[in-house]
């Protein structure tokens, strides 16, 4: 492996960069999981109280169904990107040897 990029692979399982809204959602999920019980009703309330945008729509209204659908859509999109781009969101497969 090219050691010069080793430190840049902290997100090596991503086939693309997260969008700004996906990043905000990820940060909100991390915050709620650190401070609150692991309960999806609590997560939905946290997202609503903190006006975190739904990445696919920009809405700030969350329900359990919307959270489940959004997480599945993001996961599916990241899986497709990984299949197309290989490991490392900024590094095509051929540069990592």
Secondary structure in CASP SS format (residue, H / E / C, confidence):
PFRMAT SS
TARGET T0000
AUTHOR 0000-0000-0000
METHOD secondary structure of the structure
MODEL  1
X C 1.00
X C 1.00
X H 1.00
X H 1.00
X H 1.00
X H 1.00
X H 1.00
X H 1.00
X C 1.00
X C 1.00
X C 1.00
X C 1.00
X C 1.00
X C 1.00
X C 1.00
X C 1.00
X C 1.00
X C 1.00
X C 1.00
X H 1.00
X H 1.00
X H 1.00
X H 1.00
X H 1.00
X H 1.00
X H 1.00
X H 1.00
X H 1.00
X H 1.00
X H 1.00
X H 1.00
X H 1.00
X H 1.00
X H 1.00
X H 1.00
X C 1.00
X C 1.00
X C 1.00
X C 1.00
X H 1.00
X H 1.00
X H 1.00
X H 1.00
X H 1.00
X H 1.00
X H 1.00
X H 1.00
X H 1.00
X H 1.00
X C 1.00
X C 1.00
X C 1.00
X C 1.00
X C 1.00
X C 1.00
X C 1.00
X C 1.00
X C 1.00
X C 1.00
X C 1.00
X C 1.00
X C 1.00
X C 1.00
X H 1.00
X H 1.00
X H 1.00
X H 1.00
X H 1.00
X H 1.00
X H 1.00
X H 1.00
X H 1.00
X H 1.00
X H 1.00
X H 1.00
X H 1.00
X H 1.00
X H 1.00
X H 1.00
X H 1.00
X H 1.00
X H 1.00
X H 1.00
X H 1.00
X H 1.00
X C 1.00
X C 1.00
X C 1.00
X C 1.00
X C 1.00
X C 1.00
X C 1.00
X H 1.00
X H 1.00
X H 1.00
X C 1.00
X C 1.00
END
